[in-house]
Amino acid sequence: MKGSISPNEAKRRLIDGNERYIGTDVPLGSISEEIRKKTAREGQHPYAVIIACSDSRVVPEFIFSAGIGELFVIRVAGNVIDSHALGSVEYAAEHLGCRLVVVLGHSHCGAVGAALGHPTAGFVKSITDEILCSSAGAEEDENSLCVKNVLRGVSVIRSALPELVGDGLSVVGAVYDIESGRAVFIDE
């Protein structure tokens, strides 16, 4: 697996970007015409993969002060990991050289809340059932289940893509607080 920066350097960039985000009222990543044209000519070279919830309050590029071409973002309600997400991670690692994957949960997650107490049906049930797999049936509060869901996502990726992990792909979890703006990486 090729990669331009180490997983630790990628994580450091995310942490530093989050600190800048907390201290500003305007997006800090480059979205200039120049960078749009450059990435159109030269392709994308993201330094990290972020698997985030579809929640409109969770915008990874803003949260980490990243611009066009810097993050490979995969969004699905509840940041659950399915075969599409795994295929996207695999593509980002093998073809784009990403060496860090972050499963990013967040506070006040509607999918987690729905899994905890609101009956669901249709396709939404597949999301809430996946989130409930994190709790092994135990009663949880929203914050606890959010963290367990993130850690389960990390575990699913590591188990499904052992060759990439063995080749240096780092998979970690983080939780974003939508009120404070802070993203906290979870140590396992």
Phi and psi in degrees as GROMACS dihedral restraints (atoms count N, CA, C in turn):
[ dihedral_restraints ]
;  ai    aj    ak    al  type     phi  dphi    fc
    3     4     5     6     1   -81.9    20    10
    4     5     6     7     1   158.1    20    10
    6     7     8     9     1  -168.8    20    10
    7     8     9    10     1   138.3    20    10
    9    10    11    12     1   -84.4    20    10
   10    11    12    13     1   -30.3    20    10
   12    13    14    15     1  -135.4    20    10
   13    14    15    16     1   158.3    20    10
   15    16    17    18     1   -73.0    20    10
   16    17    18    19     1   160.1    20    10
   18    19    20    21     1   -58.1    20    10
   19    20    21    22     1   -38.1    20    10
   21    22    23    24     1   -65.1    20    10
   22    23    24    25     1   -40.2    20    10
   24    25    26    27     1   -67.3    20    10
   25    26    27    28     1   -39.6    20    10
   27    28    29    30     1   -62.3    20    10
   28    29    30    31     1   -44.1    20    10
   30    31    32    33     1   -63.2    20    10
   31    32    33    34     1   -40.5    20    10
   33    34    35    36     1   -61.4    20    10
   34    35    36    37     1   -41.8    20    10
   36    37    38    39     1   -61.3    20    10
   37    38    39    40     1   -41.4    20    10
   39    40    41    42     1   -64.4    20    10
   40    41    42    43     1   -45.3    20    10
   42    43    44    45     1   -62.9    20    10
   43    44    45    46     1   -46.6    20    10
   45    46    47    48     1   -63.0    20    10
   46    47    48    49     1   -40.9    20    10
   48    49    50    51     1   -63.5    20    10
   49    50    51    52     1   -37.9    20    10
   51    52    53    54     1   -65.8    20    10
   52    53    54    55     1   -38.3    20    10
   54    55    56    57     1   -62.2    20    10
   55    56    57    58     1   -41.5    20    10
   57    58    59    60     1   -64.8    20    10
   58    59    60    61     1   -40.9    20    10
   60    61    62    63     1   -60.4    20    10
   61    62    63    64     1   -43.5    20    10
   63    64    65    66     1   -61.6    20    10
   64    65    66    67     1   -31.9    20    10
   66    67    68    69     1   -94.5    20    10
   67    68    69    70     1    14.6    20    10
   69    70    71    72     1  -138.5    20    10
   70    71    72    73     1   164.4    20    10
   72    73    74    75     1  -109.0    20    10
   73    74    75    76     1    -1.1    20    10
   75    76    77    78     1  -126.5    20    10
   76    77    78    79     1   146.7    20    10
   78    79    80    81     1   -59.1    20    10
   79    80    81    82     1   143.1    20    10
   81    82    83    84     1  -109.3    20    10
   82    83    84    85     1   -13.0    20    10
   84    85    86    87     1   -75.2    20    10
   85    86    87    88     1   153.1    20    10
   87    88    89    90     1   -76.7    20    10
   88    89    90    91     1   125.0    20    10
   90    91    92    93     1  -125.6    20    10
   91    92    93    94     1    25.9    20    10
   93    94    95    96     1   -67.4    20    10
   94    95    96    97     1   160.9    20    10
   96    97    98    99     1   -58.9    20    10
   97    98    99   100     1   -39.4    20    10
   99   100   101   102     1   -59.9    20    10
  100   101   102   103     1   -46.5    20    10
  102   103   104   105     1   -70.9    20    10
  103   104   105   106     1   -33.6    20    10
  105   106   107   108     1   -61.8    20    10
  106   107   108   109     1   -45.4    20    10
  108   109   110   111     1   -67.7    20    10
  109   110   111   112     1   -40.5    20    10
  111   112   113   114     1   -62.2    20    10
  112   113   114   115     1   -46.3    20    10
  114   115   116   117     1   -70.2    20    10
  115   116   117   118     1   -27.8    20    10
  117   118   119   120     1   -66.6    20    10
  118   119   120   121     1   -40.5    20    10
  120   121   122   123     1   -75.1    20    10
  121   122   123   124     1   -47.0    20    10
  123   124   125   126     1  -102.0    20    10
  124   125   126   127     1    -6.3    20    10
  126   127   128   129     1    87.0    20    10
  127   128   129   130     1   178.7    20    10
  129   130   131   132     1   -95.0    20    10
  130   131   132   133     1   146.3    20    10
  132   133   134   135     1  -139.8    20    10
  133   134   135   136     1    63.6    20    10
  135   136   137   138     1   -67.0    20    10
  136   137   138   139     1   149.3    20    10
  138   139   140   141     1   -96.8    20    10
  139   140   141   142     1    -9.0    20    10
  141   142   143   144     1  -154.8    20    10
  142   143   144   145     1   154.2    20    10
  144   145   146   147     1  -103.3    20    10
  145   146   147   148     1   132.5    20    10
  147   148   149   150     1  -120.6    20    10
  148   149   150   151     1   121.4    20    10
  150   151   152   153     1  -101.9    20    10
  151   152   153   154     1   108.8    20    10
  153   154   155   156     1  -122.1    20    10
  154   155   156   157     1   163.5    20    10
  156   157   158   159     1   -70.1    20    10
  157   158   159   160     1   155.4    20    10
  159   160   161   162     1   -75.2    20    10
  160   161   162   163     1    -6.6    20    10
  162   163   164   165     1   -49.7    20    10
  163   164   165   166     1   130.0    20    10
  165   166   167   168     1   -66.9    20    10
  166   167   168   169     1   -12.4    20    10
  168   169   170   171     1   -88.2    20    10
  169   170   171   172     1    -3.7    20    10
  171   172   173   174     1  -114.0    20    10
  172   173   174   175     1   103.2    20    10
  174   175   176   177     1  -121.0    20    10
  175   176   177   178     1    94.1    20    10
  177   178   179   180     1   -52.2    20    10
  178   179   180   181     1   -39.8    20    10
  180   181   182   183     1   -61.4    20    10
  181   182   183   184     1   -37.4    20    10
  183   184   185   186     1   -73.8    20    10
  184   185   186   187     1   -48.0    20    10
  186   187   188   189     1   -54.0    20    10
  187   188   189   190     1   -36.5    20    10
  189   190   191   192     1  -108.9    20    10
  190   191   192   193     1    15.9    20    10
  192   193   194   195     1    50.4    20    10
  193   194   195   196     1    46.4    20    10
  195   196   197   198     1  -108.4    20    10
  196   197   198   199     1   153.0    20    10
  198   199   200   201     1  -111.4    20    10
  199   200   201   202     1  -166.2    20    10
  201   202   203   204     1   -58.9    20    10
  202   203   204   205     1   130.9    20    10
  204   205   206   207     1    84.6    20    10
  205   206   207   208     1    -1.4    20    10
  207   208   209   210     1   -92.8    20    10
  208   209   210   211     1   -30.8    20    10
  210   211   212   213     1  -124.2    20    10
  211   212   213   214     1   143.0    20    10
  213   214   215   216     1  -103.0    20    10
  214   215   216   217     1   103.6    20    10
  216   217   218   219     1  -103.1    20    10
  217   218   219   220     1   128.6    20    10
  219   220   221   222     1  -116.0    20    10
  220   221   222   223     1   124.6    20    10
  222   223   224   225     1  -122.8    20    10
  223   224   225   226     1   131.5    20    10
  225   226   227   228     1  -153.4    20    10
  226   227   228   229     1   141.6    20    10
  228   229   230   231     1   -51.7    20    10
  229   230   231   232     1   134.0    20    10
  231   232   233   234     1    72.5    20    10
  232   233   234   235     1     8.9    20    10
  234   235   236   237     1    42.6    20    10
  235   236   237   238     1    41.1    20    10
  237   238   239   240     1   -79.9    20    10
  238   239   240   241     1   153.4    20    10
  240   241   242   243     1  -104.4    20    10
  241   242   243   244     1   119.0    20    10
  243   244   245   246     1  -123.7    20    10
  244   245   246   247     1  -174.6    20    10
  246   247   248   249     1   -64.4    20    10
  247   248   249   250     1   -29.6    20    10
  249   250   251   252     1   -68.0    20    10
  250   251   252   253     1   -43.8    20    10
  252   253   254   255     1   -63.6    20    10
  253   254   255   256     1   -42.7    20    10
  255   256   257   258     1   -62.4    20    10
  256   257   258   259     1   -40.7    20    10
  258   259   260   261     1   -63.3    20    10
  259   260   261   262     1   -37.4    20    10
  261   262   263   264     1   -67.8    20    10
  262   263   264   265     1   -41.3    20    10
  264   265   266   267     1   -62.6    20    10
  265   266   267   268     1   -45.9    20    10
  267   268   269   270     1   -58.3    20    10
  268   269   270   271     1   -44.7    20    10
  270   271   272   273     1   -61.2    20    10
  271   272   273   274     1   -47.8    20    10
  273   274   275   276     1   -62.0    20    10
  274   275   276   277     1   -38.3    20    10
  276   277   278   279     1   -73.4    20    10
  277   278   279   280     1   -48.4    20    10
  279   280   281   282     1   -76.5    20    10
  280   281   282   283     1   -36.6    20    10
  282   283   284   285     1  -105.9    20    10
  283   284   285   286     1   -23.6    20    10
  285   286   287   288     1  -109.8    20    10
  286   287   288   289     1    -8.8    20    10
  288   289   290   291     1    81.5    20    10
  289   290   291   292     1    13.9    20    10
  291   292   293   294     1   -65.7    20    10
  292   293   294   295     1   136.3    20    10
  294   295   296   297     1  -119.4    20    10
  295   296   297   298     1     1.1    20    10
  297   298   299   300     1  -130.8    20    10
  298   299   300   301     1   130.5    20    10
  300   301   302   303     1  -119.0    20    10
  301   302   303   304     1   130.2    20    10
  303   304   305   306     1  -118.0    20    10
  304   305   306   307     1   120.9    20    10
  306   307   308   309     1   -89.0    20    10
  307   308   309   310     1   114.7    20    10
  309   310   311   312     1  -110.5    20    10
  310   311   312   313     1   105.4    20    10
  312   313   314   315     1   -89.1    20    10
  313   314   315   316     1   178.0    20    10
  315   316   317   318     1  -154.9    20    10
  316   317   318   319     1   158.8    20    10
  318   319   320   321     1   -68.6    20    10
  319   320   321   322     1   155.7    20    10
  321   322   323   324     1    56.4    20    10
  322   323   324   325     1    38.6    20    10
  324   325   326   327     1   -76.5    20    10
  325   326   327   328     1   122.4    20    10
  327   328   329   330     1   -64.0    20    10
  328   329   330   331     1   -36.3    20    10
  330   331   332   333     1   -67.2    20    10
  331   332   333   334     1   -41.1    20    10
  333   334   335   336     1   -65.8    20    10
  334   335   336   337     1   -43.9    20    10
  336   337   338   339     1   -59.9    20    10
  337   338   339   340     1   -41.5    20    10
  339   340   341   342     1   -64.5    20    10
  340   341   342   343     1   -39.3    20    10
  342   343   344   345     1   -63.9    20    10
  343   344   345   346     1   -31.0    20    10
  345   346   347   348     1   -78.5    20    10
  346   347   348   349     1   -26.0    20    10
  348   349   350   351     1  -163.7    20    10
  349   350   351   352     1    -2.1    20    10
  351   352   353   354     1  -110.5    20    10
  352   353   354   355     1   118.8    20    10
  354   355   356   357     1   -57.0    20    10
  355   356   357   358     1   135.9    20    10
  357   358   359   360     1  -121.7    20    10
  358   359   360   361     1   158.7    20    10
  360   361   362   363     1  -143.3    20    10
  361   362   363   364     1  -179.9    20    10
  363   364   365   366     1    62.8    20    10
  364   365   366   367     1  -150.7    20    10
  366   367   368   369     1   -70.7    20    10
  367   368   369   370     1   -24.9    20    10
  369   370   371   372     1   -60.0    20    10
  370   371   372   373     1   -33.6    20    10
  372   373   374   375     1   -58.5    20    10
  373   374   375   376     1   -34.2    20    10
  375   376   377   378     1   -63.3    20    10
  376   377   378   379     1   -32.1    20    10
  378   379   380   381     1   -74.3    20    10
  379   380   381   382     1   -49.0    20    10
  381   382   383   384     1   -67.0    20    10
  382   383   384   385     1   -35.9    20    10
  384   385   386   387     1   -62.8    20    10
  385   386   387   388     1   -40.5    20    10
  387   388   389   390     1   -63.5    20    10
  388   389   390   391     1   -42.2    20    10
  390   391   392   393     1   -63.0    20    10
  391   392   393   394     1   -41.5    20    10
  393   394   395   396     1   -65.9    20    10
  394   395   396   397     1   -23.2    20    10
  396   397   398   399     1   -59.9    20    10
  397   398   399   400     1   -24.6    20    10
  399   400   401   402     1   -69.7    20    10
  400   401   402   403     1   -26.7    20    10
  402   403   404   405     1   -98.8    20    10
  403   404   405   406     1    -7.3    20    10
  405   406   407   408     1    52.8    20    10
  406   407   408   409     1    33.4    20    10
  408   409   410   411     1    82.9    20    10
  409   410   411   412     1    -4.5    20    10
  411   412   413   414     1   -75.9    20    10
  412   413   414   415     1   148.5    20    10
  414   415   416   417     1   -66.9    20    10
  415   416   417   418     1   136.5    20    10
  417   418   419   420     1  -135.0    20    10
  418   419   420   421     1   157.8    20    10
  420   421   422   423     1   -93.2    20    10
  421   422   423   424     1   166.7    20    10
  423   424   425   426     1   -59.6    20    10
  424   425   426   427     1   -44.1    20    10
  426   427   428   429     1   -65.3    20    10
  427   428   429   430     1   -43.0    20    10
  429   430   431   432     1   -63.3    20    10
  430   431   432   433     1   -45.1    20    10
  432   433   434   435     1   -66.3    20    10
  433   434   435   436     1   -35.5    20    10
  435   436   437   438     1   -58.2    20    10
  436   437   438   439     1   -48.3    20    10
  438   439   440   441     1   -64.0    20    10
  439   440   441   442     1   -45.5    20    10
  441   442   443   444     1   -62.7    20    10
  442   443   444   445     1   -37.4    20    10
  444   445   446   447     1   -64.8    20    10
  445   446   447   448     1   -41.4    20    10
  447   448   449   450     1   -61.9    20    10
  448   449   450   451     1   -48.2    20    10
  450   451   452   453     1   -64.4    20    10
  451   452   453   454     1   -35.2    20    10
  453   454   455   456     1   -64.9    20    10
  454   455   456   457     1   -42.2    20    10
  456   457   458   459     1   -59.0    20    10
  457   458   459   460     1   -42.5    20    10
  459   460   461   462     1   -59.5    20    10
  460   461   462   463     1   -46.2    20    10
  462   463   464   465     1   -63.6    20    10
  463   464   465   466     1   -42.2    20    10
  465   466   467   468     1   -60.8    20    10
  466   467   468   469     1   -44.8    20    10
  468   469   470   471     1   -64.1    20    10
  469   470   471   472     1   -47.0    20    10
  471   472   473   474     1   -60.2    20    10
  472   473   474   475     1   -40.7    20    10
  474   475   476   477     1   -70.6    20    10
  475   476   477   478     1   -37.7    20    10
  477   478   479   480     1   -77.7    20    10
  478   479   480   481     1   -26.9    20    10
  480   481   482   483     1  -124.6    20    10
  481   482   483   484     1    54.6    20    10
  483   484   485   486     1   -63.6    20    10
  484   485   486   487     1   -30.8    20    10
  486   487   488   489     1   -65.4    20    10
  487   488   489   490     1   -41.6    20    10
  489   490   491   492     1   -68.7    20    10
  490   491   492   493     1   -40.3    20    10
  492   493   494   495     1   -63.5    20    10
  493   494   495   496     1   -42.0    20    10
  495   496   497   498     1   -65.6    20    10
  496   497   498   499     1   -22.3    20    10
  498   499   500   501     1   -94.6    20    10
  499   500   501   502     1    11.0    20    10
  501   502   503   504     1   109.7    20    10
  502   503   504   505     1     1.6    20    10
  504   505   506   507     1   -73.3    20    10
  505   506   507   508     1   126.1    20    10
  507   508   509   510     1  -101.5    20    10
  508   509   510   511     1   132.7    20    10
  510   511   512   513     1  -122.9    20    10
  511   512   513   514     1   120.1    20    10
  513   514   515   516     1  -132.9    20    10
  514   515   516   517     1   167.2    20    10
  516   517   518   519     1  -115.4    20    10
  517   518   519   520     1   157.0    20    10
  519   520   521   522     1  -152.6    20    10
  520   521   522   523     1   155.4    20    10
  522   523   524   525     1  -126.9    20    10
  523   524   525   526     1   130.7    20    10
  525   526   527   528     1  -101.2    20    10
  526   527   528   529     1   129.5    20    10
  528   529   530   531     1   -93.7    20    10
  529   530   531   532     1   114.5    20    10
  531   532   533   534     1   -70.0    20    10
  532   533   534   535     1   -17.2    20    10
  534   535   536   537     1   -83.7    20    10
  535   536   537   538     1   -48.7    20    10
  537   538   539   540     1   -85.1    20    10
  538   539   540   541     1   -24.2    20    10
  540   541   542   543     1    87.4    20    10
  541   542   543   544     1    -1.6    20    10
  543   544   545   546     1   -85.4    20    10
  544   545   546   547     1   134.7    20    10
  546   547   548   549     1  -104.5    20    10
  547   548   549   550     1   123.6    20    10
  549   550   551   552     1  -112.8    20    10
  550   551   552   553     1   123.7    20    10
  552   553   554   555     1   -76.9    20    10
  553   554   555   556     1   139.3    20    10
  555   556   557   558     1   -95.6    20    10
  556   557   558   559     1   123.9    20    10
  558   559   560   561     1   -87.5    20    10
  559   560   561   562     1   133.7    20    10
